[in-house]
Amino acid sequence: MRIYMQTHPEPGQTPRFVQLALEQDLLGGWTLYRESGAQGGRSTLRRDVFLEREEALAAFVRARDTQLKRGFKVMFAQGTETTHG
């Protein structure tokens, strides 16, 4: 699963982005990647590991909802689950 979100920039400002990705590893665990920063500039990548799919999916949804409340808009979503509702 993957979601790319972006803010609408003010005049003269660079848009900010957040990308969330949820992937299963080879041992059955789940990793949530959260990348954020200024478009075309520096970014920060955070990684959280979960043993259970439900726990990882709940963290993914919480991270998405937090960014939506901060004014980010979904630009791209990919995956088999409904990620924006």
Phi and psi restraints in degrees (range 20) as a CNS / XPLOR table:
assign (resid 1 and name C) (resid 2 and name N)
       (resid 2 and name CA) (resid 2 and name C) 1.0 -151.9 20.0 2
assign (resid 2 and name N) (resid 2 and name CA)
       (resid 2 and name C) (resid 3 and name N) 1.0 138.9 20.0 2
assign (resid 2 and name C) (resid 3 and name N)
       (resid 3 and name CA) (resid 3 and name C) 1.0 -133.6 20.0 2
assign (resid 3 and name N) (resid 3 and name CA)
       (resid 3 and name C) (resid 4 and name N) 1.0 133.5 20.0 2
assign (resid 3 and name C) (resid 4 and name N)
       (resid 4 and name CA) (resid 4 and name C) 1.0 -116.0 20.0 2
assign (resid 4 and name N) (resid 4 and name CA)
       (resid 4 and name C) (resid 5 and name N) 1.0 124.8 20.0 2
assign (resid 4 and name C) (resid 5 and name N)
       (resid 5 and name CA) (resid 5 and name C) 1.0 -124.4 20.0 2
assign (resid 5 and name N) (resid 5 and name CA)
       (resid 5 and name C) (resid 6 and name N) 1.0 153.5 20.0 2
assign (resid 5 and name C) (resid 6 and name N)
       (resid 6 and name CA) (resid 6 and name C) 1.0 -147.1 20.0 2
assign (resid 6 and name N) (resid 6 and name CA)
       (resid 6 and name C) (resid 7 and name N) 1.0 151.8 20.0 2
assign (resid 6 and name C) (resid 7 and name N)
       (resid 7 and name CA) (resid 7 and name C) 1.0 -92.0 20.0 2
assign (resid 7 and name N) (resid 7 and name CA)
       (resid 7 and name C) (resid 8 and name N) 1.0 157.5 20.0 2
assign (resid 7 and name C) (resid 8 and name N)
       (resid 8 and name CA) (resid 8 and name C) 1.0 -85.4 20.0 2
assign (resid 8 and name N) (resid 8 and name CA)
       (resid 8 and name C) (resid 9 and name N) 1.0 115.9 20.0 2
assign (resid 8 and name C) (resid 9 and name N)
       (resid 9 and name CA) (resid 9 and name C) 1.0 -75.3 20.0 2
assign (resid 9 and name N) (resid 9 and name CA)
       (resid 9 and name C) (resid 10 and name N) 1.0 150.1 20.0 2
assign (resid 9 and name C) (resid 10 and name N)
       (resid 10 and name CA) (resid 10 and name C) 1.0 -72.9 20.0 2
assign (resid 10 and name N) (resid 10 and name CA)
       (resid 10 and name C) (resid 11 and name N) 1.0 156.7 20.0 2
assign (resid 10 and name C) (resid 11 and name N)
       (resid 11 and name CA) (resid 11 and name C) 1.0 -54.9 20.0 2
assign (resid 11 and name N) (resid 11 and name CA)
       (resid 11 and name C) (resid 12 and name N) 1.0 130.8 20.0 2
assign (resid 11 and name C) (resid 12 and name N)
       (resid 12 and name CA) (resid 12 and name C) 1.0 83.4 20.0 2
assign (resid 12 and name N) (resid 12 and name CA)
       (resid 12 and name C) (resid 13 and name N) 1.0 -0.8 20.0 2
assign (resid 12 and name C) (resid 13 and name N)
       (resid 13 and name CA) (resid 13 and name C) 1.0 -105.5 20.0 2
assign (resid 13 and name N) (resid 13 and name CA)
       (resid 13 and name C) (resid 14 and name N) 1.0 154.7 20.0 2
assign (resid 13 and name C) (resid 14 and name N)
       (resid 14 and name CA) (resid 14 and name C) 1.0 -88.3 20.0 2
assign (resid 14 and name N) (resid 14 and name CA)
       (resid 14 and name C) (resid 15 and name N) 1.0 135.0 20.0 2
assign (resid 14 and name C) (resid 15 and name N)
       (resid 15 and name CA) (resid 15 and name C) 1.0 -63.9 20.0 2
assign (resid 15 and name N) (resid 15 and name CA)
       (resid 15 and name C) (resid 16 and name N) 1.0 147.1 20.0 2
assign (resid 15 and name C) (resid 16 and name N)
       (resid 16 and name CA) (resid 16 and name C) 1.0 -101.2 20.0 2
assign (resid 16 and name N) (resid 16 and name CA)
       (resid 16 and name C) (resid 17 and name N) 1.0 152.5 20.0 2
assign (resid 16 and name C) (resid 17 and name N)
       (resid 17 and name CA) (resid 17 and name C) 1.0 -134.5 20.0 2
assign (resid 17 and name N) (resid 17 and name CA)
       (resid 17 and name C) (resid 18 and name N) 1.0 158.1 20.0 2
assign (resid 17 and name C) (resid 18 and name N)
       (resid 18 and name CA) (resid 18 and name C) 1.0 -137.8 20.0 2
assign (resid 18 and name N) (resid 18 and name CA)
       (resid 18 and name C) (resid 19 and name N) 1.0 132.4 20.0 2
assign (resid 18 and name C) (resid 19 and name N)
       (resid 19 and name CA) (resid 19 and name C) 1.0 -124.2 20.0 2
assign (resid 19 and name N) (resid 19 and name CA)
       (resid 19 and name C) (resid 20 and name N) 1.0 127.5 20.0 2
assign (resid 19 and name C) (resid 20 and name N)
       (resid 20 and name CA) (resid 20 and name C) 1.0 -115.2 20.0 2
assign (resid 20 and name N) (resid 20 and name CA)
       (resid 20 and name C) (resid 21 and name N) 1.0 133.9 20.0 2
assign (resid 20 and name C) (resid 21 and name N)
       (resid 21 and name CA) (resid 21 and name C) 1.0 -138.5 20.0 2
assign (resid 21 and name N) (resid 21 and name CA)
       (resid 21 and name C) (resid 22 and name N) 1.0 135.2 20.0 2
assign (resid 21 and name C) (resid 22 and name N)
       (resid 22 and name CA) (resid 22 and name C) 1.0 -119.2 20.0 2
assign (resid 22 and name N) (resid 22 and name CA)
       (resid 22 and name C) (resid 23 and name N) 1.0 121.0 20.0 2
assign (resid 22 and name C) (resid 23 and name N)
       (resid 23 and name CA) (resid 23 and name C) 1.0 -133.0 20.0 2
assign (resid 23 and name N) (resid 23 and name CA)
       (resid 23 and name C) (resid 24 and name N) 1.0 145.4 20.0 2
assign (resid 23 and name C) (resid 24 and name N)
       (resid 24 and name CA) (resid 24 and name C) 1.0 -90.9 20.0 2
assign (resid 24 and name N) (resid 24 and name CA)
       (resid 24 and name C) (resid 25 and name N) 1.0 137.8 20.0 2
assign (resid 24 and name C) (resid 25 and name N)
       (resid 25 and name CA) (resid 25 and name C) 1.0 -91.5 20.0 2
assign (resid 25 and name N) (resid 25 and name CA)
       (resid 25 and name C) (resid 26 and name N) 1.0 178.3 20.0 2
assign (resid 25 and name C) (resid 26 and name N)
       (resid 26 and name CA) (resid 26 and name C) 1.0 -69.6 20.0 2
assign (resid 26 and name N) (resid 26 and name CA)
       (resid 26 and name C) (resid 27 and name N) 1.0 -18.2 20.0 2
assign (resid 26 and name C) (resid 27 and name N)
       (resid 27 and name CA) (resid 27 and name C) 1.0 -98.3 20.0 2
assign (resid 27 and name N) (resid 27 and name CA)
       (resid 27 and name C) (resid 28 and name N) 1.0 5.5 20.0 2
assign (resid 27 and name C) (resid 28 and name N)
       (resid 28 and name CA) (resid 28 and name C) 1.0 94.5 20.0 2
assign (resid 28 and name N) (resid 28 and name CA)
       (resid 28 and name C) (resid 29 and name N) 1.0 -2.2 20.0 2
assign (resid 28 and name C) (resid 29 and name N)
       (resid 29 and name CA) (resid 29 and name C) 1.0 -81.5 20.0 2
assign (resid 29 and name N) (resid 29 and name CA)
       (resid 29 and name C) (resid 30 and name N) 1.0 174.7 20.0 2
assign (resid 29 and name C) (resid 30 and name N)
       (resid 30 and name CA) (resid 30 and name C) 1.0 -128.2 20.0 2
assign (resid 30 and name N) (resid 30 and name CA)
       (resid 30 and name C) (resid 31 and name N) 1.0 140.8 20.0 2
assign (resid 30 and name C) (resid 31 and name N)
       (resid 31 and name CA) (resid 31 and name C) 1.0 -122.3 20.0 2
assign (resid 31 and name N) (resid 31 and name CA)
       (resid 31 and name C) (resid 32 and name N) 1.0 129.9 20.0 2
assign (resid 31 and name C) (resid 32 and name N)
       (resid 32 and name CA) (resid 32 and name C) 1.0 -104.6 20.0 2
assign (resid 32 and name N) (resid 32 and name CA)
       (resid 32 and name C) (resid 33 and name N) 1.0 117.6 20.0 2
assign (resid 32 and name C) (resid 33 and name N)
       (resid 33 and name CA) (resid 33 and name C) 1.0 -101.2 20.0 2
assign (resid 33 and name N) (resid 33 and name CA)
       (resid 33 and name C) (resid 34 and name N) 1.0 130.9 20.0 2
assign (resid 33 and name C) (resid 34 and name N)
       (resid 34 and name CA) (resid 34 and name C) 1.0 -126.3 20.0 2
assign (resid 34 and name N) (resid 34 and name CA)
       (resid 34 and name C) (resid 35 and name N) 1.0 110.9 20.0 2
assign (resid 34 and name C) (resid 35 and name N)
       (resid 35 and name CA) (resid 35 and name C) 1.0 -112.5 20.0 2
assign (resid 35 and name N) (resid 35 and name CA)
       (resid 35 and name C) (resid 36 and name N) 1.0 135.9 20.0 2
assign (resid 35 and name C) (resid 36 and name N)
       (resid 36 and name CA) (resid 36 and name C) 1.0 -148.4 20.0 2
assign (resid 36 and name N) (resid 36 and name CA)
       (resid 36 and name C) (resid 37 and name N) 1.0 155.5 20.0 2
assign (resid 36 and name C) (resid 37 and name N)
       (resid 37 and name CA) (resid 37 and name C) 1.0 162.8 20.0 2
assign (resid 37 and name N) (resid 37 and name CA)
       (resid 37 and name C) (resid 38 and name N) 1.0 -165.9 20.0 2
assign (resid 37 and name C) (resid 38 and name N)
       (resid 38 and name CA) (resid 38 and name C) 1.0 -91.6 20.0 2
assign (resid 38 and name N) (resid 38 and name CA)
       (resid 38 and name C) (resid 39 and name N) 1.0 138.1 20.0 2
assign (resid 38 and name C) (resid 39 and name N)
       (resid 39 and name CA) (resid 39 and name C) 1.0 -58.0 20.0 2
assign (resid 39 and name N) (resid 39 and name CA)
       (resid 39 and name C) (resid 40 and name N) 1.0 124.5 20.0 2
assign (resid 39 and name C) (resid 40 and name N)
       (resid 40 and name CA) (resid 40 and name C) 1.0 80.0 20.0 2
assign (resid 40 and name N) (resid 40 and name CA)
       (resid 40 and name C) (resid 41 and name N) 1.0 4.3 20.0 2
assign (resid 40 and name C) (resid 41 and name N)
       (resid 41 and name CA) (resid 41 and name C) 1.0 -122.8 20.0 2
assign (resid 41 and name N) (resid 41 and name CA)
       (resid 41 and name C) (resid 42 and name N) 1.0 -154.5 20.0 2
assign (resid 41 and name C) (resid 42 and name N)
       (resid 42 and name CA) (resid 42 and name C) 1.0 -70.9 20.0 2
assign (resid 42 and name N) (resid 42 and name CA)
       (resid 42 and name C) (resid 43 and name N) 1.0 151.1 20.0 2
assign (resid 42 and name C) (resid 43 and name N)
       (resid 43 and name CA) (resid 43 and name C) 1.0 -138.3 20.0 2
assign (resid 43 and name N) (resid 43 and name CA)
       (resid 43 and name C) (resid 44 and name N) 1.0 162.7 20.0 2
assign (resid 43 and name C) (resid 44 and name N)
       (resid 44 and name CA) (resid 44 and name C) 1.0 -116.7 20.0 2
assign (resid 44 and name N) (resid 44 and name CA)
       (resid 44 and name C) (resid 45 and name N) 1.0 135.7 20.0 2
assign (resid 44 and name C) (resid 45 and name N)
       (resid 45 and name CA) (resid 45 and name C) 1.0 -118.7 20.0 2
assign (resid 45 and name N) (resid 45 and name CA)
       (resid 45 and name C) (resid 46 and name N) 1.0 124.6 20.0 2
assign (resid 45 and name C) (resid 46 and name N)
       (resid 46 and name CA) (resid 46 and name C) 1.0 -116.7 20.0 2
assign (resid 46 and name N) (resid 46 and name CA)
       (resid 46 and name C) (resid 47 and name N) 1.0 147.7 20.0 2
assign (resid 46 and name C) (resid 47 and name N)
       (resid 47 and name CA) (resid 47 and name C) 1.0 -133.7 20.0 2
assign (resid 47 and name N) (resid 47 and name CA)
       (resid 47 and name C) (resid 48 and name N) 1.0 128.7 20.0 2
assign (resid 47 and name C) (resid 48 and name N)
       (resid 48 and name CA) (resid 48 and name C) 1.0 -122.5 20.0 2
assign (resid 48 and name N) (resid 48 and name CA)
       (resid 48 and name C) (resid 49 and name N) 1.0 135.0 20.0 2
assign (resid 48 and name C) (resid 49 and name N)
       (resid 49 and name CA) (resid 49 and name C) 1.0 -110.1 20.0 2
assign (resid 49 and name N) (resid 49 and name CA)
       (resid 49 and name C) (resid 50 and name N) 1.0 137.1 20.0 2
assign (resid 49 and name C) (resid 50 and name N)
       (resid 50 and name CA) (resid 50 and name C) 1.0 -130.0 20.0 2
assign (resid 50 and name N) (resid 50 and name CA)
       (resid 50 and name C) (resid 51 and name N) 1.0 146.6 20.0 2
assign (resid 50 and name C) (resid 51 and name N)
       (resid 51 and name CA) (resid 51 and name C) 1.0 -85.8 20.0 2
assign (resid 51 and name N) (resid 51 and name CA)
       (resid 51 and name C) (resid 52 and name N) 1.0 -31.8 20.0 2
assign (resid 51 and name C) (resid 52 and name N)
       (resid 52 and name CA) (resid 52 and name C) 1.0 -109.4 20.0 2
assign (resid 52 and name N) (resid 52 and name CA)
       (resid 52 and name C) (resid 53 and name N) 1.0 141.6 20.0 2
assign (resid 52 and name C) (resid 53 and name N)
       (resid 53 and name CA) (resid 53 and name C) 1.0 -61.9 20.0 2
assign (resid 53 and name N) (resid 53 and name CA)
       (resid 53 and name C) (resid 54 and name N) 1.0 -42.4 20.0 2
assign (resid 53 and name C) (resid 54 and name N)
       (resid 54 and name CA) (resid 54 and name C) 1.0 -62.3 20.0 2
assign (resid 54 and name N) (resid 54 and name CA)
       (resid 54 and name C) (resid 55 and name N) 1.0 -40.8 20.0 2
assign (resid 54 and name C) (resid 55 and name N)
       (resid 55 and name CA) (resid 55 and name C) 1.0 -65.5 20.0 2
assign (resid 55 and name N) (resid 55 and name CA)
       (resid 55 and name C) (resid 56 and name N) 1.0 -41.9 20.0 2
assign (resid 55 and name C) (resid 56 and name N)
       (resid 56 and name CA) (resid 56 and name C) 1.0 -66.3 20.0 2
assign (resid 56 and name N) (resid 56 and name CA)
       (resid 56 and name C) (resid 57 and name N) 1.0 -42.5 20.0 2
assign (resid 56 and name C) (resid 57 and name N)
       (resid 57 and name CA) (resid 57 and name C) 1.0 -64.8 20.0 2
assign (resid 57 and name N) (resid 57 and name CA)
       (resid 57 and name C) (resid 58 and name N) 1.0 -39.2 20.0 2
assign (resid 57 and name C) (resid 58 and name N)
       (resid 58 and name CA) (resid 58 and name C) 1.0 -63.6 20.0 2
assign (resid 58 and name N) (resid 58 and name CA)
       (resid 58 and name C) (resid 59 and name N) 1.0 -39.9 20.0 2
assign (resid 58 and name C) (resid 59 and name N)
       (resid 59 and name CA) (resid 59 and name C) 1.0 -66.0 20.0 2
assign (resid 59 and name N) (resid 59 and name CA)
       (resid 59 and name C) (resid 60 and name N) 1.0 -38.7 20.0 2
assign (resid 59 and name C) (resid 60 and name N)
       (resid 60 and name CA) (resid 60 and name C) 1.0 -60.9 20.0 2
assign (resid 60 and name N) (resid 60 and name CA)
       (resid 60 and name C) (resid 61 and name N) 1.0 -47.6 20.0 2
assign (resid 60 and name C) (resid 61 and name N)
       (resid 61 and name CA) (resid 61 and name C) 1.0 -64.9 20.0 2
assign (resid 61 and name N) (resid 61 and name CA)
       (resid 61 and name C) (resid 62 and name N) 1.0 -41.6 20.0 2
assign (resid 61 and name C) (resid 62 and name N)
       (resid 62 and name CA) (resid 62 and name C) 1.0 -62.2 20.0 2
assign (resid 62 and name N) (resid 62 and name CA)
       (resid 62 and name C) (resid 63 and name N) 1.0 -43.6 20.0 2
assign (resid 62 and name C) (resid 63 and name N)
       (resid 63 and name CA) (resid 63 and name C) 1.0 -63.5 20.0 2
assign (resid 63 and name N) (resid 63 and name CA)
       (resid 63 and name C) (resid 64 and name N) 1.0 -42.5 20.0 2
assign (resid 63 and name C) (resid 64 and name N)
       (resid 64 and name CA) (resid 64 and name C) 1.0 -62.2 20.0 2
assign (resid 64 and name N) (resid 64 and name CA)
       (resid 64 and name C) (resid 65 and name N) 1.0 -48.4 20.0 2
assign (resid 64 and name C) (resid 65 and name N)
       (resid 65 and name CA) (resid 65 and name C) 1.0 -63.2 20.0 2
assign (resid 65 and name N) (resid 65 and name CA)
       (resid 65 and name C) (resid 66 and name N) 1.0 -37.7 20.0 2
assign (resid 65 and name C) (resid 66 and name N)
       (resid 66 and name CA) (resid 66 and name C) 1.0 -60.7 20.0 2
assign (resid 66 and name N) (resid 66 and name CA)
       (resid 66 and name C) (resid 67 and name N) 1.0 -44.2 20.0 2
assign (resid 66 and name C) (resid 67 and name N)
       (resid 67 and name CA) (resid 67 and name C) 1.0 -70.3 20.0 2
assign (resid 67 and name N) (resid 67 and name CA)
       (resid 67 and name C) (resid 68 and name N) 1.0 -35.8 20.0 2
assign (resid 67 and name C) (resid 68 and name N)
       (resid 68 and name CA) (resid 68 and name C) 1.0 -62.8 20.0 2
assign (resid 68 and name N) (resid 68 and name CA)
       (resid 68 and name C) (resid 69 and name N) 1.0 -39.2 20.0 2
assign (resid 68 and name C) (resid 69 and name N)
       (resid 69 and name CA) (resid 69 and name C) 1.0 -66.9 20.0 2
assign (resid 69 and name N) (resid 69 and name CA)
       (resid 69 and name C) (resid 70 and name N) 1.0 -25.6 20.0 2
assign (resid 69 and name C) (resid 70 and name N)
       (resid 70 and name CA) (resid 70 and name C) 1.0 -84.1 20.0 2
assign (resid 70 and name N) (resid 70 and name CA)
       (resid 70 and name C) (resid 71 and name N) 1.0 0.8 20.0 2
assign (resid 70 and name C) (resid 71 and name N)
       (resid 71 and name CA) (resid 71 and name C) 1.0 100.3 20.0 2
assign (resid 71 and name N) (resid 71 and name CA)
       (resid 71 and name C) (resid 72 and name N) 1.0 5.4 20.0 2
assign (resid 71 and name C) (resid 72 and name N)
       (resid 72 and name CA) (resid 72 and name C) 1.0 -76.6 20.0 2
assign (resid 72 and name N) (resid 72 and name CA)
       (resid 72 and name C) (resid 73 and name N) 1.0 147.4 20.0 2
assign (resid 72 and name C) (resid 73 and name N)
       (resid 73 and name CA) (resid 73 and name C) 1.0 -115.6 20.0 2
assign (resid 73 and name N) (resid 73 and name CA)
       (resid 73 and name C) (resid 74 and name N) 1.0 140.3 20.0 2
assign (resid 73 and name C) (resid 74 and name N)
       (resid 74 and name CA) (resid 74 and name C) 1.0 -72.1 20.0 2
assign (resid 74 and name N) (resid 74 and name CA)
       (resid 74 and name C) (resid 75 and name N) 1.0 122.8 20.0 2
assign (resid 74 and name C) (resid 75 and name N)
       (resid 75 and name CA) (resid 75 and name C) 1.0 -102.1 20.0 2
assign (resid 75 and name N) (resid 75 and name CA)
       (resid 75 and name C) (resid 76 and name N) 1.0 -29.3 20.0 2
assign (resid 75 and name C) (resid 76 and name N)
       (resid 76 and name CA) (resid 76 and name C) 1.0 -154.0 20.0 2
assign (resid 76 and name N) (resid 76 and name CA)
       (resid 76 and name C) (resid 77 and name N) 1.0 134.6 20.0 2
assign (resid 76 and name C) (resid 77 and name N)
       (resid 77 and name CA) (resid 77 and name C) 1.0 -136.7 20.0 2
assign (resid 77 and name N) (resid 77 and name CA)
       (resid 77 and name C) (resid 78 and name N) 1.0 137.2 20.0 2
assign (resid 77 and name C) (resid 78 and name N)
       (resid 78 and name CA) (resid 78 and name C) 1.0 -140.3 20.0 2
assign (resid 78 and name N) (resid 78 and name CA)
       (resid 78 and name C) (resid 79 and name N) 1.0 139.1 20.0 2
assign (resid 78 and name C) (resid 79 and name N)
       (resid 79 and name CA) (resid 79 and name C) 1.0 145.9 20.0 2
assign (resid 79 and name N) (resid 79 and name CA)
       (resid 79 and name C) (resid 80 and name N) 1.0 171.7 20.0 2
assign (resid 79 and name C) (resid 80 and name N)
       (resid 80 and name CA) (resid 80 and name C) 1.0 -86.5 20.0 2
assign (resid 80 and name N) (resid 80 and name CA)
       (resid 80 and name C) (resid 81 and name N) 1.0 -14.8 20.0 2
assign (resid 80 and name C) (resid 81 and name N)
       (resid 81 and name CA) (resid 81 and name C) 1.0 -94.4 20.0 2
assign (resid 81 and name N) (resid 81 and name CA)
       (resid 81 and name C) (resid 82 and name N) 1.0 157.9 20.0 2
assign (resid 81 and name C) (resid 82 and name N)
       (resid 82 and name CA) (resid 82 and name C) 1.0 -76.6 20.0 2
assign (resid 82 and name N) (resid 82 and name CA)
       (resid 82 and name C) (resid 83 and name N) 1.0 117.0 20.0 2
assign (resid 82 and name C) (resid 83 and name N)
       (resid 83 and name CA) (resid 83 and name C) 1.0 -106.2 20.0 2
assign (resid 83 and name N) (resid 83 and name CA)
       (resid 83 and name C) (resid 84 and name N) 1.0 -8.8 20.0 2
assign (resid 83 and name C) (resid 84 and name N)
       (resid 84 and name CA) (resid 84 and name C) 1.0 -138.6 20.0 2
assign (resid 84 and name N) (resid 84 and name CA)
       (resid 84 and name C) (resid 85 and name N) 1.0 115.8 20.0 2
